[in-house]
Amino acid sequence: MQPSQTVYQTPRWGVLNVANIGVKRVIPAILASPGAKLVAVASRNIQRGKEKFAHLADLSLYGDYESLLRDQDLRGKVREDQLLG
């Protein structure tokens, strides 16, 4: 009998909003985590998102929150108001 193996997948995160808490706290924490990957950001101002995250080549940018929420490739999604309690 073979021992069971647990397969861990890297969480693929999407962040709704590019307001201060997302840009200064949430996104840097995801980028610093060896076990997570930031793959999508949604902003109602897509140009602002492009400017802030131009250095992240593989990042998907959405111009509305609903599109990001429908992205089935994401395992975790964070809204700023969830963080504020």
SULGI-V463266 format. One record per run of one state. SS is the DSSP state (alpha for helix, beta for strand, coil for the rest). FROM is the first residue (numbers start at 1). TO is the last residue. Records with the same first field share a line. If there is no record, write none. Layout:
SS: FROM-TO + FROM-TO
//
This chain:
coil: 1-10 + 17-19 + 33-35 + 43-45 + 53-59 + 63-64 + 71-75 + 85-85
beta: 11-16 + 36-42 + 60-62 + 76-79
alpha: 20-32 + 46-52 + 65-70 + 80-84
//
